[in-house]
């Protein structure tokens, strides 16, 4: 088998069939092939921290995105609804490519990043956001993401507070009741349902 034929065959298989029936091309994703039901279903079944968390269930990417959006609203109470939507969708490509932990990303080259960016751009367009967000919005979401990661690291993943502060920054200061709810790993069914409910609230 020639290298040229191998590359062509690999490209022809660069798609995933979703439960909605959509076939999403990873090399050239179309917004028309993206459904929020597929995103919610997939993210609710992808584990954060490679599954190395306390609890009877995985801490899913779906639950993480809800936590990030909650941290964003805590830090920016009057933030625009479209920014809240962007926060909720910030890890949406992981419904296709999974959650690659940061230490593993560090040993790879940047090819996965190009795939991730194309997917996120298509997801944004599908739901009325610009393919690339303004830098200040990206920074706000990243800050909320790091705040969520601090909480997950210290409550669920066994990190000591000094190490978590060094890696992720400060505790975002959520109320005890919010912390208890969002940092207790949910079933996949609940994570999927609550992701869809929150999406419905911010996508209008």
C-alpha positions in Angstrom: 0.0 0.0 0.0 1.5 3.3 -1.0 1.8 6.3 1.3 -0.5 8.3 -1.0 -3.3 5.6 -0.8 -2.9 5.3 3.0 -3.3 9.1 3.4 -6.4 9.1 1.2 -8.0 6.2 3.1 -7.3 7.9 6.4 -8.9 11.1 5.2 -12.0 9.2 3.9 -12.5 7.8 7.4 -12.1 11.2 9.2 -15.7 11.4 10.3 -17.9 10.2 13.1 -21.5 9.2 12.9 -23.5 10.7 15.7 -26.6 9.3 17.4 -28.7 12.1 15.7 -27.7 10.5 12.4 -25.4 13.3 11.4 -22.0 12.4 10.0 -19.4 15.0 11.2 -16.3 15.4 9.1 -13.3 16.2 11.5 -11.2 17.7 8.7 -13.9 20.0 7.3 -16.7 20.2 9.9 -19.9 21.7 8.7 -22.1 23.6 11.1 -25.1 21.8 9.5 -23.8 18.5 10.9 -23.7 19.8 14.5 -26.6 19.1 16.9 -26.7 20.2 20.5 -28.2 16.8 21.5 -25.0 15.1 20.2 -22.8 17.6 22.1 -24.7 17.1 25.3 -24.8 13.3 25.0 -21.1 13.1 24.2 -19.8 15.6 26.8 -21.8 13.9 29.6 -19.9 10.7 28.9 -16.4 12.2 28.6 -14.4 12.2 31.9 -12.4 15.2 33.2 -9.0 14.5 34.7 -8.8 11.1 32.8 -11.3 9.8 35.3 -8.9 10.3 38.3 -11.5 11.9 40.5 -13.4 11.0 43.7 -17.1 10.0 43.5 -19.4 7.3 42.4 -19.5 8.8 38.8 -17.0 10.4 36.5 -16.8 14.2 36.6 -17.9 14.9 33.1 -17.0 17.6 30.7 -20.7 18.5 30.5 -20.7 19.2 34.3 -17.4 21.0 34.0 -18.8 23.4 31.3 -21.7 24.2 33.6 -19.3 24.9 36.4 -17.3 27.2 34.2 -20.4 29.1 33.1 -21.4 29.4 36.8 -18.0 30.8 37.7 -18.2 33.3 34.8 -21.6 34.5 36.0 -20.2 34.8 39.6 -17.2 36.9 38.4 -19.2 38.9 35.8 -22.8 39.1 36.9 -23.9 41.3 34.0 -22.1 39.4 31.3 -23.9 39.2 28.0 -25.9 36.1 27.3 -23.8 35.3 24.2 -20.7 35.2 26.3 -22.5 32.7 28.7 -23.3 30.6 25.6 -19.7 30.7 24.5 -18.6 29.6 28.0 -21.0 26.7 28.0 -19.6 25.6 24.6 -15.9 26.3 25.2 -15.1 22.6 25.5 -17.7 21.4 23.0 -15.2 19.9 20.5 -14.5 17.3 23.2 -17.7 15.5 22.3 -15.8 14.4 19.2 -12.1 14.4 20.2 -12.4 13.6 24.0 -10.7 15.5 26.8 -7.0 15.4 26.3 -5.3 16.2 29.6 -2.8 19.0 29.6 0.3 16.8 30.5 -0.4 14.7 27.4 -0.9 17.8 25.2 2.5 18.9 26.3 4.2 15.9 24.7 2.3 16.2 21.4 2.8 18.6 18.4 0.0 21.1 17.5 -2.0 19.0 15.0 -4.8 18.3 17.5 -5.1 22.0 18.2 -5.9 22.7 14.5 -8.7 20.1 14.6 -10.1 21.4 17.8 -10.1 25.0 16.5 -12.0 23.9 13.3 -14.6 22.1 15.3 -15.1 24.9 17.8 -15.4 27.4 14.9 -18.1 25.3 13.3 -19.9 24.9 16.6 -19.8 28.6 17.1 -21.3 29.3 13.7 -24.0 26.7 14.2 -25.2 28.5 17.3 -24.8 32.1 16.1 -21.4 33.0 17.6 -18.4 34.3 15.6 -16.0 31.5 14.6 -13.3 33.2 16.6 -14.2 35.0 19.7 -12.9 38.5 20.6 -9.7 38.2 22.7 -11.3 39.7 25.8 -14.1 37.2 25.8 -11.7 34.3 25.3 -9.7 35.6 28.3 -12.8 35.9 30.5 -13.8 32.3 29.7 -10.2 31.1 30.2 -10.2 32.8 33.6 -13.4 31.1 34.6 -12.1 27.8 33.3 -9.0 28.1 35.5 -11.2 28.9 38.5 -13.3 25.8 37.8 -10.1 23.8 37.4 -8.9 25.0 40.8 -12.1 23.8 42.4 -12.1 20.4 40.6 -8.4 19.9 41.4 -8.8 20.5 45.2 -12.2 18.9 45.7 -12.2 16.0 43.3 -8.7 15.3 42.0 -6.6 15.2 45.1 -4.5 18.4 44.6 -3.3 20.3 47.7 -4.3 24.0 47.7 -0.8 25.4 47.2 -0.2 23.2 44.1 -3.6 24.1 42.7 -3.0 27.8 43.2 0.3 27.5 41.3 -1.2 25.6 38.4 -4.7 27.2 38.1 -4.8 30.4 40.1 -7.2 31.4 42.9 -10.4 29.9 44.3 -13.2 31.7 42.5 -15.2 32.0 45.8 -18.5 30.3 44.9 -21.0 29.8 47.7 -20.9 26.5 49.7 -24.3 25.3 48.2 -23.2 25.9 44.6 -19.8 24.2 45.3 -21.6 21.2 46.8 -23.9 20.8 43.8 -21.5 21.4 41.0 -18.6 19.5 42.5 -20.6 16.4 43.3 -20.2 14.2 40.2 -23.5 13.6 38.5 -24.8 10.6 36.5 -24.3 11.0 32.8 -28.1 11.3 32.4 -28.3 14.2 34.8 -25.2 16.0 33.3 -26.8 15.6 29.8 -30.1 16.9 31.0 -28.8 19.9 32.9 -26.4 20.8 30.0 -29.4 20.9 27.6 -31.5 22.9 30.1 -28.8 25.5 30.5 -28.2 25.6 26.8 -31.9 26.3 26.3 -31.7 29.2 28.8 -28.8 30.9 27.2 -29.5 30.2 23.5 -32.3 32.5 22.6 
